[in-house]
Amino acid sequence: MMARKTRSPGFWDGLFTDILPRTHLYAAAAVGLGVVLLLMVVPSENVSAYREDQLADIQVTDSGNRAAADLSVIAPDIAPEPASEPDVAETLAAEKTGPAAPILQWREQSVRLGDNLSTLFQRLSLSAGDVYRVANAAGEAGALKRLRPGETIAVAQNSDGELVQVEYRRSALETLVYSRTGEGFEGQRIARDTESVPAYQRVTINHSLFLDGSRAGLENELIMRVARIFGWDIDFALDIRKGDSFAVLYQEEYLDGAKMGNGAILAAEFINRGTRYRAVRYEKPDGSADFYTPEGRPMRKAFLRAPVDFTRVSSNFNPNRLHPVFKTKRPHRGVDYAAATGTPVYAAGDGKVIEAGYSRANGNYVFIRHGQAIVTKYLHLNSKSVRRGQTVKQRQPIGTVGSTGYATGPHLHYEFVVNGVHRNPRTVDLPEADPIPAAQMARFASQTQPLMAQLANYSETHLAALPE
């Protein structure tokens, strides 16, 4: 029987069998196979980190050279993440919020002429009891007695139909809120502030003060305020000429980006027939404000140049004029201001009414004495609003323009008498009020000089931008 031929062990066989036991070779092969599978399954960018973590979990056991690999830790399937715990901040916020606020139903009504709280609540289907409770609210209840057309009343009711809140919206800047409490209603005033933005405009008069001012973007109300600042120096009925100009530095008031109106005039100048008049606003220590020249002299004089606000004058001061009714030459010792019937007539200065009556020639008239030397006369009035012996203030309404007496149309005849002599109201020197006291001049300068500098800078920029 032939003996089985056996192969002599080679160099490599002896090397592995002598140095590493066969079981160790099997274990190493298993580990290598696992790593290959891992590289095939795990995304490429995470392979390196994942492999290092998993190999670190291979434990050496048997206190000898036996390496045991826990193959489960390098399995390609990744275990799902455990359910996340509830967010602590969200939980606390939910606890603080508490139950949801009740849903309110809002309705509103605009105030009409003749409305009061009762008629408004009737249109909103609210009870007389609701009227009583709101009208007797603790705080701001008196405001509900002064409703004006165009304002808004809004009411809120809960799901049970109970009235819980009333909003009286006077304007975009002011709202009165009446909220239901355990004892009735409580009112509070909520006011919003506008943002003041400086603005500037220069106007050259080619047609009229109002037309050219309006074309430049100024509202009539602002133009009239400019005229009143200079109304002691310029008769805006007679003295305005083509080529005159004025500049005004003022504030525009904005709310949420929308213009709400015009604020205070800060400084202004008026060039009339080549004469420059300048005025600047000064706030006194007591909080009141007025206009002064840059040198501290008041713009306010003892008398207005013209006692009416109007657009044209029918007759000038003329001692040799032809009377419009009798067609004879009779002295015209005053100024006639043509204006629509009903136009307000103002007292030219502080004084006392010494006559207020009617005559065939003068129609309805008012005479006012100012101190010991000056008397002003107002003739052909449609109506009178003062009586004899009454004390009046400058710019106080004393009547309205009319055409009573010897008049061919509605106008005011105005006379200015000094010590019994008729003087031209347009040119007579008018006494000034007291200037800024010397003790306040430093304060005056610190307030007004920056405003005048700002007006000058705007004017230079504006003139430089004009085409040559």
Beta strands, then each sheet from edge to edge (+ up, - down):
strand 1: 59-60
strand 2: 67-68
strand 3: 105-110
strand 4: 152-157
strand 5: 163-169
strand 6: 174-181
strand 7: 184-191
strand 8: 195-204
strand 9: 245-255
strand 10: 258-272
strand 11: 275-283
strand 12: 289-292
strand 13: 335-338
strand 14: 344-346
strand 15: 351-359
strand 16: 363-370
strand 17: 374-384
strand 18: 391-392
strand 19: 397-401
strand 20: 411-418
strand 21: 421-423
sheet 1: 1+ 2-
sheet 2: 3+ 4- 5+ 6- 7+
sheet 3: 8+ 9- 10+ 11- 12+
sheet 4: 13+ 20- 17+ 16- 15+ 18-
sheet 5: 13+ 20- 21+
sheet 6: 13+ 20- 17+ 19- 14+
end
